[in-house]
Amino acid sequence: QVQLVESGGGLVQPGGSLRLSCAASGFTFSSVSMRWYRQAPGKQRELAARITNTGTTNYADSVKGRFTISRDNAKNTVYLQMNSLQPEDTAVYYCNVFRFRDYWGQGTQVTVSS
């Protein structure tokens, strides 16, 4: 079965960096696009970044130039490098894959605060 396990969240000061990881299993990782979503308190879940199976990336305007999505097909893992973090980046971050339906990880909390 499809499993997605996120890690790497935490508390960071404004201007700091974090790297999130999502370990995937249960499907052919190298063949699919992977996504990072985030959900801030009281807001809808939004797409932050996407990487296709060929490595093409797309970003939300709010994170463009600060976040970088990447993947390691040998490790079945997708990453989200987050730099220049701001309080508005505070959210639960979710890894996502669509395989006939959406699958989600459990989420990892990112809190940006001084």
C-alpha positions as CSV (number, residue, x, y, z in Angstrom):
1,Q,0.0,0.0,0.0
2,V,1.0,3.6,-0.6
3,Q,2.8,5.2,2.4
4,L,4.3,8.6,2.8
5,V,6.2,9.6,5.9
6,E,7.3,13.2,6.3
7,S,10.1,14.4,8.7
8,G,12.2,17.4,9.3
9,G,9.8,19.9,10.6
10,G,10.4,22.0,13.7
11,L,10.7,25.5,15.2
12,V,13.0,28.0,13.4
13,Q,13.6,31.7,13.7
14,P,12.6,34.0,10.8
15,G,15.3,33.9,8.1
16,G,16.2,30.4,9.0
17,S,16.1,27.2,7.0
18,L,14.7,23.7,7.2
19,R,14.8,20.7,5.0
20,L,11.7,18.4,4.9
21,S,11.9,14.8,3.7
22,C,9.2,12.5,2.6
23,A,9.9,8.8,2.3
24,A,7.6,7.0,-0.1
25,S,6.7,3.3,-0.6
26,G,4.1,1.1,-2.2
27,F,4.4,2.5,-5.7
28,T,6.9,3.1,-8.5
29,F,8.3,6.3,-7.1
30,S,10.4,7.3,-10.1
31,S,7.4,7.2,-12.4
32,V,5.2,9.8,-10.7
33,S,5.0,13.5,-9.8
34,M,5.4,14.4,-6.1
35,R,3.9,17.4,-4.3
36,W,4.4,19.3,-1.1
37,Y,1.3,21.0,0.3
38,R,0.9,23.1,3.4
39,Q,-2.0,24.1,5.6
40,A,-1.7,27.1,7.9
41,P,-4.1,27.4,10.9
42,G,-7.5,28.4,9.8
43,K,-6.6,28.2,6.1
44,Q,-7.2,25.8,3.3
45,R,-4.5,23.4,2.3
46,E,-2.4,24.8,-0.6
47,L,0.1,23.5,-3.0
48,A,3.6,24.7,-2.3
49,A,5.7,22.8,-4.8
50,R,5.6,20.0,-7.3
51,I,8.2,17.9,-9.1
52,T,7.5,15.7,-12.0
53,N,9.0,12.3,-12.7
54,T,11.4,14.0,-15.2
55,G,12.5,16.6,-12.6
56,T,10.4,19.6,-13.8
57,T,9.5,21.8,-10.8
58,N,6.7,24.3,-10.1
59,Y,6.2,26.5,-7.1
60,A,3.5,28.7,-5.5
61,D,4.3,32.4,-5.9
62,S,4.5,32.7,-2.2
63,V,7.5,30.3,-2.0
64,K,9.2,30.8,-5.3
65,G,12.9,31.7,-4.9
66,R,13.0,30.5,-1.3
67,F,11.9,26.9,-1.5
68,T,13.5,24.1,-3.6
69,I,11.8,20.7,-4.2
70,S,14.0,17.8,-5.2
71,R,13.9,14.0,-5.4
72,D,16.2,11.1,-5.0
73,N,14.7,8.2,-6.9
74,A,17.3,5.8,-5.5
75,K,16.0,6.5,-2.0
76,N,12.3,6.9,-2.9
77,T,12.4,10.3,-1.2
78,V,11.3,13.8,-2.0
79,Y,12.7,16.9,-0.3
80,L,11.7,20.4,0.3
81,Q,14.5,22.8,1.2
82,M,13.1,25.9,2.7
83,N,15.2,29.0,3.1
84,S,14.5,32.6,4.3
85,L,11.6,31.3,6.3
86,Q,9.0,33.8,7.5
87,P,6.2,33.6,10.1
88,E,3.7,33.2,7.3
89,D,5.3,29.9,6.3
90,T,4.1,28.4,9.6
91,A,2.0,25.4,8.7
92,V,1.7,21.7,8.6
93,Y,3.5,20.4,5.6
94,Y,2.2,17.4,3.8
95,C,3.7,15.1,1.1
96,N,1.3,14.1,-1.6
97,V,1.1,11.6,-4.5
98,F,-1.8,10.9,-6.8
99,R,-2.2,7.2,-7.7
100,F,-5.8,6.8,-8.8
101,R,-6.6,8.9,-5.8
102,D,-4.7,11.3,-3.5
103,Y,-2.5,9.9,-0.8
104,W,-1.2,12.0,2.0
105,G,1.4,11.7,4.7
106,Q,0.7,12.5,8.3
107,G,2.2,15.9,8.0
108,T,5.1,17.7,9.7
109,Q,4.7,20.9,11.7
110,V,6.9,23.9,10.7
111,T,6.8,26.9,13.0
112,V,8.6,30.1,12.2
113,S,8.8,32.3,15.2
114,S,11.3,34.4,17.2
